[in-house]
Amino acid sequence: MNVATEYAAQLRGAWLRLGREVILRGVTLDIPAGEGVALLGENGAGKTTLLRLLASSLRLTRGEGRVYGFDLRDGRAVRDFVHLMPVEGGTYPDLTAAENLDFALKMHRLSGDTASALRRVGLEHAAERRVRFLSAGMRKRLNLARLSLLARPLTLVDEPFANLDAAGRDLALDVLAEVTAQGRTLIVAAHEPELAAWVTRRALRLQAGTLTEQP
Ligand SMILES: Nc1ncnc2c1ncn2[C@@H]1O[C@H](COP(=O)(O)OP(=O)(O)OP(=O)(O)O)[C@@H](O)[C@H]1O
């Protein structure tokens, strides 16, 4: 896959309306390839929505956007470059933890060591347990294992620290640091700017439909 493009994500005059709400009001954004960015903002500001837009799961109302040079409207091309770790979900509740990781690799035609991915996130003892019987923090850990196996050139992570204990937050930082160390672009939506700052150099705040750089 050719990822020589200078920018991982770009928006130009981006407007996004969801129902009655306007989430983006003419946003322009350039995220260079390989950069780590924290996406901050209050509950309901639109962080998840912006991540979904960059994953080509939502359409812009007006304006344009690109991921690694591909128009966001070209969902098939964009999705090849993107992995989105959702705030919750993303796994199949009736499959076990191990089956979920095996299935994810198969779907993406990738190979990987699911047993060691589960060990890394402290879930080796729960490998055969169905996801519906995992705690919220354990499901987050499973999603981190999934991320470590599926990370793409543009890796979007929604609230990676939520529901995690102290060791789990350290683990999340470790997984995210690895993403950037591998030269991938990382956007982390979080309510913990001080934690996100460990793995990102730039912070953007989404408020009232506008993105502003944080000092
Ligand atoms: N499918 C949808 N249809 C209509 N409105 C939606 C939809 N999804 C989200 N919204 C609205 O868009 C706004 C932004 O939601 P979003 O989940 O992106 O916020 P967020 O910044 O991620 O919030 P939080 O920090 O609480 O996770 C909210 O007001 C929400 O109600």
The ligand as a MOL file (V3000), in Angstrom:
LIG
                    3D

  0  0  0     0  0            999 V3000
M  V30 BEGIN CTAB
M  V30 COUNTS 31 33 0 0 0
M  V30 BEGIN ATOM
M  V30 1 N -26.8930 9.3500 14.3020 0
M  V30 2 C -27.1300 10.5320 14.8420 0
M  V30 3 N -28.2080 11.2690 14.4840 0
M  V30 4 C -28.4400 12.4700 15.0220 0
M  V30 5 N -27.6350 13.0530 15.9400 0
M  V30 6 C -26.5510 12.3630 16.3360 0
M  V30 7 C -26.2370 11.0770 15.8130 0
M  V30 8 N -25.0720 10.6550 16.3910 0
M  V30 9 C -24.7070 11.6340 17.2430 0
M  V30 10 N -25.5820 12.6550 17.2040 0
M  V30 11 C -25.4850 13.9120 17.9530 0
M  V30 12 O -24.3100 14.5540 17.5500 0
M  V30 13 C -23.7150 15.2330 18.6380 0
M  V30 14 C -22.2750 14.8110 18.7420 0
M  V30 15 O -22.2160 13.4770 19.2110 0
M  V30 16 P -20.8100 12.7330 19.3690 0
M  V30 17 O -21.0880 11.3470 19.8450 0
M  V30 18 O -20.0260 12.8930 18.1350 0
M  V30 19 O -20.1280 13.5930 20.5340 0
M  V30 20 P -18.8160 13.3240 21.3620 0
M  V30 21 O -18.0000 14.5750 21.3340 0
M  V30 22 O -18.1400 12.0940 20.8940 0
M  V30 23 O -19.4300 13.1130 22.8190 0
M  V30 24 P -18.9640 12.2520 24.0950 0
M  V30 25 O -17.7660 12.9660 24.6880 0
M  V30 26 O -20.1450 12.3110 24.9880 0
M  V30 27 O -18.6370 10.8690 23.6400 0
M  V30 28 C -24.5660 14.8990 19.8710 0
M  V30 29 O -25.4090 15.9840 20.1420 0
M  V30 30 C -25.3560 13.6930 19.4440 0
M  V30 31 O -26.6260 13.6730 20.0660 0
M  V30 END ATOM
M  V30 BEGIN BOND
M  V30 1 1 1 2
M  V30 2 1 2 3
M  V30 3 2 2 7
M  V30 4 2 3 4
M  V30 5 1 4 5
M  V30 6 2 5 6
M  V30 7 1 6 7
M  V30 8 1 6 10
M  V30 9 1 7 8
M  V30 10 2 8 9
M  V30 11 1 9 10
M  V30 12 1 10 11
M  V30 13 1 11 12
M  V30 14 1 11 30
M  V30 15 1 12 13
M  V30 16 1 13 14
M  V30 17 1 13 28
M  V30 18 1 14 15
M  V30 19 1 15 16
M  V30 20 2 16 17
M  V30 21 1 16 18
M  V30 22 1 16 19
M  V30 23 1 19 20
M  V30 24 2 20 21
M  V30 25 1 20 22
M  V30 26 1 20 23
M  V30 27 1 23 24
M  V30 28 2 24 25
M  V30 29 1 24 26
M  V30 30 1 24 27
M  V30 31 1 28 29
M  V30 32 1 28 30
M  V30 33 1 30 31
M  V30 END BOND
M  V30 END CTAB
M  END
